[in-house]
Amino acid sequence: MASVLERLRSVRLSRRQTWNSTPWVMRICFYAAVFLLFASVSALVLLLRTTYLSPLEIFLNVVITGVFATAYAAVWIWQRYWVIAVLLICERGVFSVVGAHYRTGPLLIAADSPLHRQHQVLGVIGIVWVSLGYLLFAAFFGTQGARYFRAHNEIAMAAEIHRALVPPIHKTIRSFEIYGISVPSGEVGGDLVDVATDGESWTGYVADISGHGVSAGLLMAMFKTAMRTGVKGASSTELLAEVHRALYPLKTPNMFATVGVLQWTGRVLNLALAGHLPLLHYVQSCGEVREYPALDLPWGILADQTFHSTELVCQTGDILVLLTDGLTEVFDSSGREMGIGPLKELLGKSASQKLPELFSSLRATALNFGRQDDDQTMLVVRCL
């Protein structure tokens, strides 16, 4: 008995929570649907009568029925069941006043005529079928509403996890200023930007997890944990290999990640790119922007993978940019892809900007070209 009561309590709670999470527009649509449905039932009931009804009487009857049906629906949603008795008394009183005039009208159809019997049959069939249809819709949407609420809660929780895992980064470590940020395209992003440091050396990386939603968010959380755990004392290639060995058995076969890693060891700056977009390197001494393409397949593609790195020479004023394809794979109204070219050109012109402003300028270039369809993430490093 206790378990049954607990189940009923959870159903009532999920119904109320589902309703509270429903937008106002959809709530209005629901109440309007209830009103129109039961107003139609009222019209079918009036079809059974044989006396004349004025247009005002028909209008009042239909509207009153719709209003009370909407009130009953609200009581059911908000679980204020004691109000039902009040509504029943009020409804009976209102209809007794309105219905008192029905018998005063002239007779339109003989009570036992074939036409009247046909109207009765059609009216009863219409009322029964409309009522059954409403009950079936209520059962369907009640069940699906609970499922939607559970899924909505999971997505909201994943979004909170994403915000906690991918906060904006802006710090100075020795002779490097580092700025990183990710702007998800939906509630739950699949991009990751992070910087781990021990005060002397640092490792910054950008990862673009395949897919979206909760599964991508979970893999992203595991990826960051594994990177943070293995970063101490490991080179960029060793770090990627160790994370691959740890997480490959735990992910689904269709999931992978493109990863770009920048690592300062205290003496050397290393770059490792696993299927990621090229690193953009603004060289202040000559004012040009160079590209460093990926040397390896995306992380997680094969069961047995190795990774390679490249040494970078970075001088005062140079800027390094790692970004995800959400900033390059944007399309204009004709379906033309922007690509990395405009970002590369803007980096050369705007290298003197502060790093947050530089990110905003690069992202504005993408947004002006086309709408955002994917997470837009960037790690920007300036050599001081």
Long-range contacts (C-beta under 8 A, 24 or more apart in sequence): 11-146, 12-79, 14-145, 14-146, 14-149, 14-150, 15-77, 15-79, 15-142, 15-145, 15-146, 16-77, 16-78, 16-79, 17-149, 18-145, 18-146, 18-148, 18-149, 19-77, 19-78, 21-149, 21-152, 30-73, 31-70, 31-73, 31-74, 34-66, 34-69, 34-70, 34-73, 35-66, 35-67, 35-69, 35-70, 36-66, 37-69, 37-130, 37-134, 38-65, 38-66, 38-68, 38-69, 38-70, 39-63, 39-65, 39-66, 39-69, 40-130, 41-65, 41-126, 41-127, 41-130, 41-131, 42-66, 44-123, 44-126, 44-127, 44-130, 45-123, 45-127, 47-119, 47-122, 47-123, 47-126, 48-119, 48-120, 48-123, 48-124, 49-102, 50-107, 50-108, 50-109, 50-110, 50-111, 50-116, 51-102, 51-103, 51-104, 51-105, 51-106, 51-107, 51-108, 52-105, 52-106, 52-107, 52-108, 53-102, 53-105, 54-105, 57-98, 57-101, 57-102, 60-98, 61-95, 61-98, 64-91, 64-94, 64-95, 64-98, 68-94, 154-214, 155-187, 155-188, 155-213, 155-214, 156-187, 158-187, 158-188, 158-213, 158-214, 158-217, 158-218, 159-187, 159-188, 161-217, 161-221, 162-188, 162-189, 162-217, 162-220, 165-192, 165-220, 165-221, 165-224, 166-191, 166-192, 166-193, 166-194, 166-220, 169-193, 169-194, 169-195, 169-379, 170-355, 170-356, 171-195, 171-197, 172-384, 173-197, 173-199, 173-202, 173-264, 174-200, 174-264, 175-383, 175-384, 176-202, 176-264, 176-381, 176-382, 176-383, 176-384, 177-355, 177-381, 177-382, 177-384, 178-202, 178-204, 178-379, 178-380, 178-381, 179-355, 179-356, 179-358, 179-359, 179-379, 179-380, 179-381, 180-204, 180-206, 180-377, 180-378, 180-379, 180-380, 181-356, 181-359, 181-377, 181-378, 182-375, 182-376, 182-377, 182-378, 183-363, 183-372, 183-375, 183-376, 183-377, 184-375, 185-212, 185-326, 185-372, 185-373, 185-374, 185-375, 185-376, 186-212, 186-213, 188-212, 188-213, 188-214, 188-216, 188-217, 189-216, 189-217, 189-220, 189-375, 189-377, 190-216, 190-217, 190-220, 190-375, 191-220, 191-324, 191-326, 191-375, 191-376, 191-377, 192-220, 192-223, 192-224, 192-377, 193-377, 193-378, 193-379, 194-224, 194-227, 194-228, 195-379, 196-227, 196-228, 196-231, 198-232, 200-266, 201-263, 201-264, 201-265, 201-266, 202-263, 202-264, 203-227, 203-231, 203-236, 203-239, 203-261, 203-262, 203-263, 203-264, 204-261, 204-262, 204-263, 204-322, 204-379, 204-381, 205-259, 205-260, 205-261, 205-262, 205-322, 205-379, 206-259, 206-260, 206-276, 206-322, 206-323, 206-324, 206-377, 206-378, 206-379, 207-257, 207-258, 207-259, 207-260, 207-299, 208-257, 208-258, 208-259, 208-276, 208-324, 208-325, 208-326, 208-375, 208-377, 209-255, 209-257, 210-254, 210-255, 210-256, 210-257, 211-254, 211-255, 215-252, 215-255, 216-255, 219-247, 219-251, 219-255, 219-257, 222-247, 222-250, 223-247, 223-257, 235-263, 235-265, 235-270, 235-309, 236-261, 236-262, 236-263, 236-270, 236-271, 236-272, 236-307, 236-309, 237-272, 237-306, 237-307, 237-308, 237-309, 239-263, 240-272, 240-274, 240-299, 240-307, 241-305, 241-306, 241-307, 243-299, 244-299, 244-300, 244-305, 244-307, 247-300, 248-300, 248-303, 251-300, 255-300, 256-298, 256-299, 256-300, 256-301, 257-298, 257-299, 257-300, 258-294, 258-298, 258-299, 258-324, 258-325, 259-298, 259-299, 260-322, 260-379, 261-309, 262-320, 262-322, 262-379, 262-381, 263-309, 268-311, 269-311, 269-312, 269-313, 269-314, 270-309, 270-310, 270-311, 270-312, 271-309, 271-310, 271-311, 271-312, 272-296, 272-307, 272-308, 272-309, 272-310, 274-298, 274-299, 274-307, 275-299, 275-301, 276-322, 277-322, 277-323, 277-324, 277-325, 277-328, 277-340, 278-340, 279-320, 279-321, 279-322, 280-319, 280-320, 280-321, 280-323, 280-340, 280-343, 280-344, 280-347, 281-312, 281-314, 281-318, 281-319, 281-320, 281-321, 282-318, 282-319, 282-320, 282-321, 282-347, 282-348, 282-351, 283-315, 283-318, 284-315, 284-316, 284-317, 284-318, 284-319, 284-351, 285-315, 285-317, 287-348, 288-348, 289-344, 289-345, 289-347, 289-348, 291-340, 291-344, 314-383, 315-383, 316-383, 316-384, 317-351, 317-382, 317-383, 318-382, 318-383, 319-347, 319-351, 319-358, 319-380, 319-381, 319-382, 319-383, 320-380, 320-381, 320-382, 320-383, 321-347, 321-362, 321-378, 321-379, 321-380, 321-381, 322-378, 322-379, 322-380, 323-362, 323-376, 323-377, 323-378, 323-379, 324-374, 324-375, 324-376, 324-377, 324-378, 325-374, 326-366, 326-372, 326-373, 326-374, 326-375, 326-376, 326-377, 327-362, 327-363, 327-366, 327-376, 327-377, 327-378, 328-366, 329-373, 329-374, 330-366, 330-367, 330-369, 330-370, 330-371, 330-372, 330-373, 331-369, 331-370, 331-373, 332-369, 332-370, 333-370, 338-365, 338-366, 338-369, 338-370, 342-369, 355-380, 355-382
